[in-house]
Amino acid sequence: MTTKTVQQWTTVQDGLENLTRDTAPMPTPGPDEVLVKIHAVSLNYRDTEVCMGLYGHHKAIDAGGPQPLVPCSDMCGTVIAVGENLEIVHKVGDRVVSVFNYTHRTGHAREVDMSVGLGLPLPGVLQTYRVFPSVGLMPAPSYLSDIEACCLPIASITAWMAINGMRPLGQPGGKGEVVLLQGTGGVSVAGLQIAKASGATTVVTSSSDDKLEVAKKMGGDYLINYKTTPRWADAVMEKTGGHGADIIFENGGASTLRQSFDAIAFGGIINCIGYLGGKTNTVSEGDDMTGINVLALRRNMTLRGILNGPRDRFEEMLAFYNEKKIHPVVNRIFSFNQSKEAIQYLFGGQHFGKVVIQVSAEATLPTTKSTE
Ligand SMILES: NC(=O)c1ccc[n+]([C@@H]2O[C@H](COP(=O)([O-])OP(=O)(O)OC[C@H]3O[C@@H](n4cnc5c(N)ncnc54)[C@H](OP(=O)(O)O)[C@@H]3O)[C@@H](O)[C@H]2O)c1
């Protein structure tokens, strides 16, 4: 290899507009390490929080002060060189995707897993080359382009866990269940695809009728605009004949959780995934102050926190994607030079599905139409 330097973007966690571009020396893979040429990076809401210095809700993560950090966690690339004694074999030329918390191999995530997150606290993937431990990589599905495959690590596995994480490994389900997806960002759209491929009935909420139209074309069954229908939980109950949702992708947090309790089916699961509507509870005059314990027992439901997913579930999910030939939905592709604009675009919330940065000219492109 003739390239001597790595091109990278860094943040000191002081705002989306302050990302800077610089270079670093080309790393060499040590024992059990793999050097990857990065072709494509997909963005997650978390990346915007990291760049703004707002990702502080995990005790195990020391935000690290003002040292420059390469953000982002999700990439697809090609193996360029390998070190000695790989625990998980990757060969030069293999296409691979990153694993967000590489120590999380099975069961529940632990504090140690939080402390190896890519793009905080570890250096991320918004760079042209990076060394990974062998267990920090998974094979990229051969039927997907690089631009599509880089969308899998956080959004798809989170959606997979929301639908299947409570079922025994190897026995994915969802057939006949009602799955409610809040919003049309990366996690929800992956959830819509997985739910439809599993035979579930889906309810999609969105701020936009145009986005709901796209969700409908993807097979979304019941569509609710939460801006024009502020009591969207009532609409969920009405559209499902009083049953409610068996599985809820709870993405709004403070702004949506109370209504999720009104939209849940008996025996259902509210998956606490996001906090797009805030991380702290607020109380206004006239608010129903029924305790969470009572809301939970009232419909015999489970309130469950999601922390991405382990390696064995990632493998389970890849087998399902491969069987069903699911193509992650890419909304817009930015160039590496436009990385700052890409992160600002994601934060603006206009997208449907995933926002991707094409890092290398060699990245393979999707054959499916974007949702831009
Ligand atoms: N726990 C985990 O393991 C995990 C993993 C991944 C993501 N997350 C979290 O999950 C959330 C979604 O992540 P993402 O990467 O999918 O984000 P994203 O792609 O940026 O999705 C944003 C979309 O969510 C919708 N939205 C915005 N505010 C909302 C609100 N108050 N209520 C309902 N929907 C709202 C909007 O869609 P519409 O315009 O259609 O309404 C917006 O376009 C974030 O909070 C993220 O940090 C958690």
The ligand as a Gaussian input file, in Angstrom:
#p B3LYP/6-31G(d) Opt

LIG

0 1
 N      -30.999000       2.577000      22.536000
 C      -30.296000       2.297000      21.444000
 O      -29.587000       1.277000      21.351000
 C      -30.394000       3.240000      20.293000
 C      -29.900000       2.864000      19.025000
 C      -30.094000       3.731000      17.956000
 C      -30.746000       4.957000      18.152000
 N      -31.153000       5.314000      19.407000
 C      -31.886000       6.561000      19.630000
 O      -33.141000       6.407000      18.971000
 C      -33.577000       7.652000      18.424000
 C      -33.746000       7.486000      16.915000
 O      -32.458000       7.266000      16.353000
 P      -32.225000       7.356000      14.792000
 O      -30.770000       7.177000      14.552000
 O      -33.227000       6.508000      14.091000
 O      -32.590000       8.883000      14.553000
 P      -32.874000       9.656000      13.235000
 O      -32.587000       8.850000      12.028000
 O      -32.205000      10.983000      13.374000
 O      -34.475000       9.836000      13.297000
 C      -35.048000      11.054000      13.532000
 C      -36.538000      10.986000      13.163000
 O      -37.318000      10.671000      14.304000
 C      -38.549000      11.383000      14.248000
 N      -38.746000      12.196000      15.451000
 C      -38.124000      13.342000      15.802000
 N      -38.594000      13.784000      16.977000
 C      -39.541000      12.908000      17.368000
 C      -40.397000      12.834000      18.477000
 N      -40.388000      13.770000      19.439000
 N      -41.244000      11.786000      18.568000
 C      -41.264000      10.834000      17.608000
 N      -40.474000      10.846000      16.534000
 C      -39.629000      11.877000      16.416000
 C      -38.502000      12.247000      12.998000
 O      -39.213000      11.542000      11.995000
 P      -40.596000      12.114000      11.453000
 O      -40.287000      13.425000      10.805000
 O      -41.099000      11.065000      10.531000
 O      -41.500000      12.304000      12.633000
 C      -37.026000      12.312000      12.682000
 O      -36.794000      12.471000      11.309000
 C      -32.506000       8.662000      18.852000
 O      -32.902000       9.267000      20.059000
 C      -31.266000       7.816000      19.055000
 O      -30.344000       8.404000      19.937000
 C      -30.985000       4.473000      20.462000

